[in-house]
Every structure is written in structure tokens, then in C-alpha cells.
Amino acid sequence: MGRTIKVFKKTSHNGKVVAYLSRRDFVDHISHTSPVDGVVVVEGDYLRGRKVFARVTVTFRYGREEDEVMGLHFSKEFELINAEVVADGGAARAGQETTSPEVERLLQKLGPDARPFCLTLPGPAPGSVTLDPGSKGTSKQLGVTYEVTVYVSEEMEQQPSRRTSVTFPVRKVQHVPLTHHPKHRPATLVARTFTLTPGKVILEVQLERDLYYHGEQVEARINVGNYSKKTVKHLVTQVLQHVEVTVTNTHFSRGVASIESHDGCPIIPGSRFSRSVLITPLPFRTFGVALEGHQQDQDACLASSTITSAYGNADDALGIIVSYSLRVKLNCGAIGGELTADLPFKLMHASPPSPPSSVGRGVILQRAKSVEESIQIEEFSSFRRGRSLTDDLDD
């Protein structure tokens, strides 16, 4: 049975440079990061002594572009990778003998002028996270964004020209490591005493596991023991997203799910209460909510929890650090106040099936004889993603 390979295509303004990408996500598996590879085609003798380079830049925007006045800028741009793809004279660079099946099929289809390239991010590179602007419109997304640029130039250090370059927005996303094993059920127990009133209220919260996938319901077991003379009016269950912007050392939290329950309430003095709550975190359109991908993307979702242990000290993490916690609040009345319990957990993507590993060209040619594969080339669009998260998970 045949298999369809979907790739993205984009052409430079002058029509002389055409680039293809087989995927648009750098997938961070904690132990390593999967590369983004593709093919570039330069028309005829257009190079004339020049070379073709591919580079990856990351832009960290922490303020609105509309507020940039008098030379003040609220963004920082870093070049992470800049590699020579085609040398002087049109020859491919050394080290391109190993390619992925998708790139090999493209090379066969596009002919001798096609040249492969493969880009791999350094491990500590920050994940792609954008902050929802809410009702405050802004021309550029706040957060961390990546771009892959393929351009023609005489020297690597020269700034790419818009006429002779092709730029793709890409993402860096984190997946649950294949070696991850669920730990014991996280739980917490808190108590509250009251002034001039004997006794206390005890709240115990327990989760089924410490890690959940995007779109899954978070199941929490709530136990309340009212050993005071106060009455618990109702309880509220929330999922909070905690965001830390490292450049400005800013911390804030946003609610991404909330349930107010009156079932079994009020909890009178001397009674106990126990129930399970199911709650689903969703990407609410509220200012400051951290998203994975742009707001307009079809597969935009909440940003995944940032895992920094693989790179050492969490204080050395870059970009935007995201974490989640479940919060349960008991309302004990206007005078009694509230009893709050917070329980952290992780929200991430499941590891997709491993794609075919990069192999030598001889093996690829043998595989092409036994498996019929077709190439589906799509013109680049800002609002549609190619081989992205949803496509990998649906396959």
C-alpha cells in the first residue's frame, strides 16, 4: 500500500530559490532534539560564485511592537545555526550523504539541482511559546518564535536579502520521553484552624498520576473533613498555568479551567465529604495565556510544561517557563475565609510514533522499490502547518 509524504514549498521573491521542508517542528525528546530537514533548489547558474546557507533564528518578544518608541526595543533575536548548504560552484557540502526518506524522495523527484540540508537545535534552546494578546491586538506575537531561512549570499555573515531568501516559521516542542514512567500518585494535605473557634478543616487532594496529555481530563480525588464549628459553603476546582518570563524576571498565573461545585454542600460541622472531579485544561482566549504555536494556528494548544532537569539547574532555563497546578478551594463563609490546596502536575504531548530514521541512500533506494511512495507538495501558508503535532498524532 502506498504512502503519501507531505512537504512544504516556498519560493523566493525573485523565483530563483525554492525550498522544501519535510516537517516544521523541532521535537525535543529531552535526551535529544529531532532535526528539521529539507531540500533547496537554485535555478541554473544563478549562484555565479555565491553560496547557499541555511540558518535558524529565535526571536524573544517580551513587549508590544506598538510601544517601541525612541529607539526602545522589546525583542531580542539570536542566531542559533548557520550552515552552508551549497558551496561555490553548486556542489553540495560534505556530510550530506545521510538523509531521511522524505528528503531522499524529494531529491529523486527534483533532479540534480536539488541539495539537501539538515538543521539540529542545541539542547538548551527554549521551547516555542507565545502569549495570547487577548483583546489587546498586536502586530507581532509575544513570546518565543523560530524561523528557518534559506538564502543565497557570498558570505555567511551577510544579512539575507528578501529577494533571494526563503523563510519558514517553525516551532520547538517538547514530548514526553519514551523512558518516562509514571511516579506515585501526587497528593497533598492542608488544614485550617480558626480564631476563637475550636477544631479545624482538613482538605486532602490526590491526582491519579503526575503527567497528563493535552486534551485529557485531569482526575482529582478530594476528601474534606470538617472538625470545626464552621460550615463549608462550596468548593472550587481550578487548573492554573504558571508562566515565568526569564528576560524580564516576570511571574504570573492564569486559570485555564474552573469548576464550582455545590454537590454535597454545605459540609456541616462534624461531617466528611469525598468526591472525584474531572476537569479539562483548555486554551482560553485570555491575555497572558501561554500557547504552543500562534493564536491563529489550527493546532494551537496550551503550552506544554517545561522540563529543565535534563539541562541542569532550572535557573539556567531560557525563554518562557511554563508549569501547571491543580488548585482546590473551600469556601468557609465570609468570616471563615478559604482553605486552598495546590498540587503541581505536568501537561505535555505524547511521544508520536518514531519516524523512519535517517539512513544511507543505498538503503533508501531499496526501500523505494518495495514501497510505493508519493510526494504531496503544498505551498507554504502561515495558518496551516505541515508535518506538525496534530498530523503526527493522527497518523
Secondary structure, 3 states (H helix, E strand, C coil): CCEEEEEEEEECCCCCEEEEECCCEEEECCCCECCEEEEEEECCCCCCCCEEEEEEEEEEECCCHHHCCCCCCCEEEEEEEEEEEECCCCCECCCCCCECHHHHHHHHHHCCCEEEEEECCCCCCCCCEEECCCCCCCCCCEEEEEEEEEEEECCCCCCCCCCCEEEEEEEEEEECCCCCCCCCCCEEEEEEEECCEEEEEEEEEEECCCEEECCCCEEEEEEEEECCCCCECEEEEEEEEEEEECCCCEEEEEEEEEEEECCCCCECCCCEEEEEEEECCCCCCCCCCEEECCCCCCCCEECCCCCCHHHCCHHHCCCEEEEEEEEEEEECHHHHCEEEEEEEEEEEECCCCCCCCCECHHHHHHHHHHCCEEEEEEECCCCCCCCCHHHHHHC
